[in-house]
């Protein structure tokens, strides 16, 4: 192991601690720095698409039959988890759709385009739903 002179070690340590920018002192300055950090690097279209394809997106639907559905779309796994107000959760597999979304499981289906979807649950009539979140 090679030994370094003490003067080099002191110089290296003091250089690490020095900072030309001071910490913000008020909330306006903190907010300004946060906004600058967010806009400093713009993401490319490919990076944005990659983030969308690999993350889970949540949507809430209100249906004509009075039901409220919370749906987690897990794009990476090609699945959607539908949670009903009763607490029941159903995992659906993504199907190939010409337009919009289409997820199915035995006795269940969520199909739609844009903000509108049709929810079909086991032993119930299909109902039209609208995304609200």
Secondary structure, DSSP 8 states (H G I E B T S, - for coil): -----HHHHHHHHHHHH--SS----SHHHHHHHHHHHHHHS---HHHHHHHHHTSEEEEEEEETTS-EEEEEEETTTTEEEEEETTS-EEEEEE---SSSEEEEETTEEEEEETTEEEEE-TTS--EEEEE--
